[in-house]
Structure formats: structure tokens, C-alpha cells
Amino acid sequence: MASLMLDLPQLEPITHEPLSSKIKLFSGRANQPLAEEIASYLGTSLSPVDIKNFADGETYVRVQESVRGADVFVIQPTCGPVNNNLMELLIMMDALKRASANTITAVIPYYGYARQDRKTVGREAISAKLMADLIATAGANRVVAMDLHTGQLQGFFNVLTDHLYMTPVALSYFGRQKAANPNDEWVIVSPDAGGVERARVYAKKMDAPIAIIDKRRSAHNQAEVYHIIGDVKGKRALLIDDMIDTAGTMCAGAQLIMEQGAKSVSACAAHAVFSGPAVQRLNNSVFDEVVVSNSIPLSAEAEACSKIVQVSVAPLLGEAIRRIHDDESVSQMFE
């Protein structure tokens, strides 16, 4: 597994004054290395917090310095174990609220429960909305999330929400490949109809056509790939998705792309969920490489997989935090 931190070409180097003492960064235990990278980008360090579990599994949090009147950013993806990390985030924000923080921003690089965003059959919970309500009730005044499963999830939050995208980092990575091999033709492939808008963004930036995989979902974490809409023959295919979970559909889609005559196939996804046999499937797949962000820490098995390339979104998240603190536009980062 290769790990890269890429420069974001559209972001200016840091020239601002050191962050005010009134801004503080805290991290839960879900992805502390990412939080440390963000703090390093901002030229500061994480504030101390004591987090531990009682013998029965209850989470204990104590903030170890004064946050009275401070603007606080809590960095915590709700990745696996999802319920533990979510509860840890909620308890951290409650502790900060009770310690008289001025504002609390929940920085959630990966938002778990995002796929449960509607009722597809009777008597289902809409868990994505429930999680949003819990986060606001716990004390969040603002949420910063990255590559939500659907853009409409922003409306689930009753607090200000900034939606970031891995796109600049991924385009920097694949743009270098395209520049190194200018004669190669690329095609951007969406794994399903719902991902067409995401694929179109990449296609526009890379000046490439798009193709769509016709996928039918029969049950949770189960889908069947039927055929490809579009031409991939002789092209370098880039399969784009927001996350890779069990990797079954991605690997089946890649196999179909190669059977349709593609020159090669790579994958790019913001969130490396990698449940169950995902890493083994990717390792045995026809993918040249699978590019993911560090929104979720990789397991030892994933780190050992030569096909998985992890790129850092710490500069992206750090820049968003800086702009929020300085009352600057966040959306300009993606224009």
C-alpha cells in the first residue's frame, strides 16, 4: 500500500497568522493520525482530552484544558466500530458544551449510517436523519462532512453544514498520470445510475467521456452487475464511487469493464470502509490500483495490499477549518 499526501493546486500556501488561541482542535480515537495531520497543516496541535472505557464498555470523556469561549473543532469519523465512534463523538461534544465552548464544529470525514437515508420498504428507520439529530442535540453548531453518500443528506442536519469533496485530491493524482501519458484515452465510469453526477464532475475536469454500469441491488451489500452503458474499449477506465464497502460490486464491475475491451481499470473512492472480504477481493481483482482517502484508517491487511493507494485529505479538511474560522468561502475550494 502506498500512502501519499498530495498538494492541492487550487489552494494557496498558508500565509495567514497563527491560529487564534480561541480556536481549539480535538480528536476522538477513530482516526487520530488524520487529526494530527490536520493540526500540522494549520500550524497547531491537538488539545488534550482523556477518553477511556469503563469495564462495561461505557465511554468516559474529560476535556483537559479550558475551552470557555473557544471555537472548537472535533475531528471524528464515524467509521467502524460505527456505534462506538459515534457515541464517542456525541459524548465529546456534550463535554465541550458543558465546559462553555463558544461554538462546536463536528468535523466528520466519514459519516456512518449515510446509506440509511430513506425508506425503501415499509417499517424501516431513516437512521441517517436520526444520527443528524443526535449530533445537533449533543451540541454541534456546525458540521463539516466529506463525500456524503448523497448530497441531500446536508438537509438532514438542523445546523450549518459544509459538504467537502475528495475531488481536488483525486484529480491531482490522476491528472499527473494523464499528463505523463498524453496519448491514453480515459473514460470515467459510474458504478450505478446514482453516481452519474459524481462521474460527470471527474469527466469534465479530465476531458473524458463517461460510462455507466447497470447494477441491480437485490439486498443490502448485494448487487448484480448486468452491462455497461457507454464505450470503454481501448480506454483507461476510472471507476468512481463515494465508498468501497465489501468491494463485491466494484470488482464485478471492473471485470465487466475489462471484458468489454478496456485497456486498464482503476478505482477511486473517498471512503475505504473495506468490510468483510473487501481487501482480499481487491487484491485478487483486475484493478491496476484502488485510490482511497485517509478519511478512514486502513487495517493492517489493507496497508499490506499493493493495489491500494491512500491519499491524504488532511490539507483539504484543514483548509476548510481555516476558512470557517476566518469567515472565508469554503465553496471556492471546489470552483
Secondary structure, DSSP 8 states (H G I E B T S, - for coil): -EEE----TTS----S----TTEEEEE-SS-HHHHHHHHHHTT-----EEEEE-TTS-EEEEE-S--TT-EEEEE----SSHHHHHHHHHHHHHHHHHTT-SEEEEEESS-TTTT--S-SSTT---HHHHHHHHHHHHT-SEEEEES-SSGGGGGG-SSEEEEE-SHHHHHHHHHHHHHH-TT--EEEEESSGGGHHHHHHHHHHHT--EEEEEEEEEETTEEEEEEEES--TTSEEEEEEEEESS-HHHHHHHHHHHHTT-SEEEEEEEEE---TTHHHHHHTSS-S-EEEESSS---HHHHT-TTEEEE--HHHHHHHHHHHHTT--SGGGG-
